Amino acid sequence: MLKKLMGAVREYKRPSILAPIIVSLEVVAECLIPFFTADLIKAIEDNLGIPTVLKYGLILLGMALLSLTFGILAGYFCSVAACGFAKNLRHDLFARIGTYSFANIDRFSTSSLVTRLTTDVANVQNAYMMIIRTAIRCPFMLIFSFVMSIRLGGSLAWIFAGILPVLGFALFYIIGKVMPLFRHVFKKYDKLNESVQENIVGMRVVKSFVREDYEREKFNRASDDVCADFTRAEKILAFNNPIMQLCIYTALILISYFCSKIVISQFGQTSMHVGTLSSMLTYSMQIMMSMMMVSMVFVMITMATESARRISEVLSEESTLQNPENPITAVENGEIVFDNVSFKYSEKAEKNALSGIDLHIASGETIGIIGGTGSSKTSLVNLISRLYDATEGCVRVGGHDVREYDLQTLRNAVAVVLQKNVLFSGSIKENLRWGDPDATDEELVHACRLAQADAFIRSFPDGYDTQIEQGGSNVSGGQKQRLCIARALLKKPKILILDDSTSAVDTHTDALIRRAMREEIPGTTKIIIAQRTSSVQDADRIVVMENGMIESCGTHA
């Protein structure tokens, strides 16, 4: 897990290494300040003169300036390293999700993937920042302060050694109790994000059915679950501060008592003076504050560990669809053959979605597919562009098994207009050029004319530069379908699949689209999935499906 995450450091290795080094120098400078402060106070007590006092004063000023400089540099390098690490991690996650097959996407919910890309990455980023700065600073500060206190106070420094085990035991006990709660809370985060996503995406449905109160209630339940888990965790963490304070003040009282006694009586240690007492108190505060910061680091790491596991889970997930070792990089024609194909979405599924499919489609042929809801029409065409792999049998395109092709080559040769049409925020031109990034304006217009979209696009004030809102919410269902058909035509595919993609247009427009395709792209193999027979009556053959099997196949007549 750690190896996968650390791969995201990449070009930020230099600041990641410099930050701990500079932090170490900052700690050395800070730990020397109380030591020289003791000498300064002793010089004043012994009345050694202004030159001596000035010497120690300048040394303290130099140490303070060094500490400030190192602190600024450490903060800068730490921020650069942590932010860069998080940026690369988000990039790696997004790139990995982009390689997933539909089967992989089905394994993770959308809300969970969003949480992993945002909240989990933020937690890991904060932990990384703590590790390369605070997690280095605290142990160094603790060790150096302890060494310097031994040098100044001798046996009195061992007071710290008696306090630290108590502190350590309490810390690890608290972390052991809190860790399972943090693991559990991230699952609740997924549900919270899911509630938000569903409500925003389906806002029109929510309002049309007057279900705002129900959605608000559902969100409140998810939010309350997250709050309850965090509250339980925070209740346990709340013990951290009083335990720390108890240990700190116990150490301060003991140091103050014994040092004061020695200073006043000069019993057995004539070298002990007020400056030593002051420095010992400073070191005790540094040691205890270091322990407190260590506890904060552990809490942060505890939260980040579960986030890191969830991120690693996404990075480790291998796509169920892989390119072969020597893939075919050209699709010769649009011929499609289903050879005794059976398919099910999960290995655990008891029933096949498709069973015993035998179908030969010649290149350039137009095939209509009809059947009742749930008859697996979409499942059938998903195998052509290898969105899923057949469980049994094989699917051949252009004379080759689809598993022998380079995935990008195969999918570039197959254009699919899905049931759920998706447009992206941006202009109409930008959406159309998803089909061909290098398409000219003339090619865009030609494709839109074939899809019967040119007329309504020109009716907009900005024409082809009209801005589409997220999801295409500012165009009608029929307009959205025609834009998606035009986008698919710009790919100049060898196989065009229309998956019930004219259901929202009127029958006249549907007929014009079919005629334009028949006349303008005769060499393209066309598969039209539809619910109404008028959409497929001009097809060369019609396939009737039922219960995942081909019931019959023939012409419209």
N, C-alpha and C positions, 0 to 999 in steps of 0.2 A: 504493500500500500504506500509506504513512505517513498519508495523508489519511483513509483508512478507520479506521485505528487511533485517530488523534487525535480522531475524532468521539466517542470514548468519554469524553473529558475532561469535556465538558458543564459540569455545575454545579461542577466542581472546577477551573475555570479560575483563580479568584482565588488559592487556595493554590498552584497550579502556577506562577503569576507571582510571588507573594510569596516563595516559597522561594528562587529564584535571587537576587532582590534582597537578601534578608537574608543569604544566603550571601556575597554580594559585600561587604556591610558587615562581616561576620565576618572575612573575609580581610584587609580594610583594617586592622581593629583588631589582628589577629595580626601583620601585617607591621610595624606601628608599634612593637610591643613591643621587638624587638631594637634598633631605632633609638634609642629612649629609654633602653634598657639601656646602650648605648654612652655616652650622655651622662651617665648616673648613675655609671658606672665612672670616666669622665673627671673628674667632679666630686669623686669620692672621691680619685682620684689627685692632683688639683690642690689638694686640701684647701680646697674652696670654702665649707665650713661646713655646719652642720646644716640651715639653712633651704633651701639649694639641693638638698641630698640629699633632704629631705622633699618638696620640690616634684616632683622627678623620681619619687620613690617613689609619690606620690599619682597622678601621671600614669599610671604603670605599673599601679597598682591599678585605676584607671578603665578603662584599655585592656583589662585582664584581665576585669573585670566586664562590659564591653561585649561582648567576644568570647564570654564564657560565655552572656550573654543572647541574643545573636544566634544562637549555636550551638543553644541550646534551642529558640528560635522556628523556626529553619530545620529542625531535626529534626521538630518538630511539623507544620509545614505540608507538609513533604516526605512524611511518613507519611500524612497525610490525603489529599493529592493522589494518591499512588501507590495506596493501598488503594481509594480511590474510583474511580480509573481502572480498576483491575482488576475491581471490582464491576460497573461499567457494561459492561466488555468481556465479562465472563461473561454478563451479561444479554443483550447484543446477540447473542452467539453462540447462546445457548439459544433466543432469539426467532427468529433466522434459521433454525436447524435445525427449529423448529416449523412454518415455512412450506414446508419441503421436500416435494416429492412423493416417492412411493416410488422413482422413478427416481433422484432426487437422493441419497436415503439409500443406494441400491445403490452409488453411486459412492464413498462414504466408508464405511469399515468402522466398526462401533460402537466398537471399541477405539480407533481413530484419533480419533474425535470426542471420546471421553472424555479422551484425552491432550491434545487441543487445548484442552478446557475447563479442565483442571487444570494439568498440567506446563507447557504452552506459555504459558498466561496468567500463571503464577507467574514464569516467566523474563522475560516482557515487563514485568511489574510491577516486578521487581528492577532491570531495565535502566532503566525510567522513573524510578525512585527515584535511581539512579546519575546519570542525565542531568541531572535538575533540581537535584541537589545536588553530587555529586562532580565531574561533568563541567563544572560551572560553577566550582566551588571550585579545582580543580587548575590550569587555565590562568590564572585570576586570581592564584592564589598564586604561580605561576611568574613571571608578568609583574611583579607588584608586588615580589616578592623580588629579581628581577633588577635592576629600576630602583633599589630601595633599596641594593642591594649596589654598584651603580655610583656612587651618591651617596656611599657610605661608603668604598669601596675603590678607586674609580677604575678603572684599567686591569686590576686584579686580577680584576674581575668577569667579564672576558672568558674566564677559565678555564672558566666555565660554558658559554660559547658554543662552546668547543671540545669539551666533553663531550657536550652535548645531541644533536648530529647522530649520534654513535655510538650513543647510547641510542635515538634515534628509528629508525635503520636496523634495529637488532636487534629492536625492538618490532614493526615492520611485517613483518619477515621471519617472526617467530614467528606472528603473526596470520594471515599468508598461508598458512602450513602447517597451522594448526589449524582454520581455518574449514571446509574440506571435510569434516573429520572430524566436526565438530559437526552439519553438515547430514545426514550419514549416520546418526548415532546416534539421531536422533529416529524414523527408520523402525524401528529396533530397539526403541524404546520402545513403539511401536504393537503389535509382536508380543508383547512382554512383557505388556502390558495384556490383549491378546487371550487369552493363555494363562491369566492369572488369572481373567478373566471367564468363560471356558468352564469352568474347573475349579469355580468357585463355583456358577455357575448349574446345571451338570450334576453336582453333588456326589452326588446319589442314584444316578445312572447310573454314575458313577466307582466308587462303593463297591459297587454291586450286581455290577459286572463285575470287581471287585478290580483296578482299574487305577491305584491310587494311585502305585505306583512309576513307571509310564509317564508319568503327569501330572507327577510330581515331576521326572522326567528332562527332559521337554519344557520345563518352567519353568526348570530349571537351564541348559538350552541357551540359551534366550532371555536369561536373566540374564547368562550368561557372555559372550554377544555384546555386550550393552550395556557390560559391564565392560571387555571387550577394546578397544572403540572409545574409551571414556573414558580407559583406561590409555594408549593411543597418544597421545591429545590431551594428557594430563597430562605425559607424558614430554617432549613438546616444550615445554609451558608451564613445565616445571621449569627450563629454561634462563633464564627471565625473571628469576628472583630473583638468581642469581649474577651475571648481567650487570649488573643494577641495583646490586648491592652493590659490584661492581668499579668502576663509574662513580662511585658515591657516595664510596667511600673514596679513589679517585684524586683527586677534587676536594678532599676534606678534606685529604689529604696536601699537595697543591700549595698550597692556601690557607694551611694551617698553616706550611708552609716559607717561602713568600714573605712572609707577614705577620710571622712571627717575625723573619725576617731584617731587615725594615724597622724593626720595633719596636726591636730590639736596636741596630741600627746607626744608626737615624734617617737612613738614606741617602736623600736627595732628597725625603723626605716627612716633615717634622717633625710633621705633623698626625696621623700614624698612632700609635695607642696601643693598650693592652691591650683597652680597651672595643671598639674598632673590630675587632680580631681576633676577639673573642668574638662580636660581631654578625655578622661575615662568616661565621664557622663556622655560626652559627644559620641564616643565609640560605641557605648551601650545603645544609644539611640540608633546609630547606623546599623548595628547588628540586628536589633529587633525590627527596624523598618525593612531591612533586607529580607528577614523571615516573613514579614507581612506581605511584601511584594512577591516572594516565592509562592505564597499561598494563592495570591491573585493569578499568578502565571499558571499554577496548577488548575485552578478553576477554569481559566480561559482554555487551556489545553484539553481539559475534560469535555467542554462543550465542542471544541474543534475536532476532537477525536472522532465523534460520531459523524460530524460533517465531512471529515476527511474520508471516513469509510463509505459514506454515500456517494461522494465524488469519485472515489476509486472504483466503486461499483459500476458507475457509468463508463469510466475510462477503460475498465477491464472487459466490458461487454463486447464480445465479438459479433459482428454481423452474421446472421444465419445465411446470408448470400455472399459468396466470395468469388472473385475472378479466378478462372483456371490458370495454371502456370503459363501456358502459351495460348492466350485467348485469340479468337478470330476477331479481326478489327474492321470487317466490312460485311454488311448485309446485302446479298446479291439481289434479292427480290422479296416481294411480300407474300410468298407462299407460306401457309400455316398448316401444320399437321398435328392433331391430337391423337396420340397412339396409346389407346387403352389407359387413359389418364384417370387417376383417382387422387383426391386431395382432401386433407383435413387441416384445420388451422392449428391444432395442438396435438402433440403425440398422445396426450391423455384423453383426447376426445374419443367418445365411444362410437360416433357415427361420422362417416365421410361427408364433407360438403359436396364433393363431386365423386361420381362413381362410374367407372367404365366408359369414359368419353372417347369415342372414335369419330374424328371429323377431319376432312381434308378440305382446305380452302385454297383455291388457285390464286396466283398473284393477279391482282387487278379485279378480283371478284367482289361483289357486294353481298354481304350476308346480313340478314336480319335475325335478331334473337328476341323471342318473346317468351313469356312465362309468368306465372303468378309470383307474388312477393315471396321471397325466400327460396326461390327455385335455383339460386346460385348462378345467375347470369353474370353478375359482376365478378364472382369468384373465378369463373371460366376465363374471362378476358384478362384478369390480373396475372394469370400464368404466362400470357404472351410476352409481356414486357418484363417478366421475371420479378414482379413485386413479391411473389411467393414462388416456391419451388413445388413441383408436383410430388406427392407422396409416393405414388406408383406410376409407372409408365413414363412417357416423355413428351415434351412439346417441342416441335421443330419449326424454326422460322428460316426461310431461305435455304432449306435443305440441311440445316444443322440444328442439333440440340441447343436450346437456348442457354444451357449451362456451359456451352463451349465458347460463347461470345464474351467479349469484353462488355461489362455491364453498361458503360457509358455509350458504347457503339450501338448496342441493342436498343437502349431506351431512346437514343436519338433517332432511330429508324421507326419508332412506334410513338405516335401521338395519341394521347388519351384525354378526352374531355369527360371528366368524372361527373357522377351524380351531384355531388356537392361542389358547385362551381366556386372557385376561390379567386378573387382579385386582390391585389395588394395596393397599399396606399401609394399614390404617385399619379402621374398623368396616364391618359389612355395609351399614348405612344409607348411609355415605359412598360406598361402591362403587356402590350402586344409584342414588344421586343423580347419578352421571355421566350417566345418561339424562335426568334432569330435576332441576336443582338446587333447584327450588321445589316438588318433589313433597311432598305431605302423607304422614303415616304411613299413612293409609288407602289412598292410591294405591300406596305401596310394598307393602303387604300384598296388595292386589288383583293387582298384577303378579306377585308371587311365587306366588300361588295359581294363576294361569294357567300359570306356568312349573313348577308342581309343586315349588316350593322352600320354601313356607311351613312345611310340616310338619317338615322337617329343621332349619330355622332355629330354630323354637320348641323343638326338642329340646336346643339349646345352652343352658347355664346363663344366658348374657347375652342370649339371643335375637337381636334385630336389632342389638344393640349389641356383639355378638361381634367381637373384633378379628381381622382377616384378616392373616396374615403376608405378607411380600413375595412376589409371584407366586402367592398363594393356596396356599402349600405345606401349610397346616394343614387343607385341605378336600380331599375326594376329587375325582377327575376329573369324575364325574357331577354332584356338587354344584356344582363350579365352572361347568360348562356351564349348569346351570339358573339360577344367579345371573346369568350373562352374558345369558341369554335374557330374564330379568326386567328387567335393566338396559336392554336394547334396547327392550322393550315400553313402558317409561316414556317413551321419546321420542315415543310416539304417532305413529309414522312412517306415511307414505303407502306406503312400500315396505319390507318386512321380508325380509332375506336371512339364511337359516340355512345356513352353510357347514359341512356335516357336523358340526353342533353338538349332535347328540343321540347321537353314536356311543358315548359312555361311559355312557349310561343304558339301563336294561333296556327291553325291547319294550313292556311294560305302561305304564311311565311315558312312553315315547315316544308311545304312542297317546293317553294322557291329555293330553299337551301339544298334540298335533295337533288333538284334538277341541276343547280350550279355545280355540285360535286360530281354528278354523273357526266357533265359535259366538259368541265375544266380539269378534273384530275382523274381521267379514266384509268391510268396505270397504277393508281394507289388502291391497295386492298382496303375495303371499308367494312367495318363491323358496326351495325347499328342496333343497339339495345333499346327497346321501346315497350310501352304499355299499350299504345293504340296501334291497330293494324295498319292504319293509313300511313304511318311513318316507315313501314317496312314493305309495303305492297309492291314497290318498284325494285326490290332486291332480287338478285339472281336466284337466291334460295333463302328460305326462312327456316330457322331452327326453333323448334318448340321444346322448352325445357320444363321439367317437373321433378321435384325432389332430388335435385342434383344430377339428373340423368337426361339424356336427349330422348324425348318422347317421340318426336317425328321430325322429318326434314324434307323439304320440297319447295316448289314454287308457290306463289300466292294462290294461283288457280287450284 
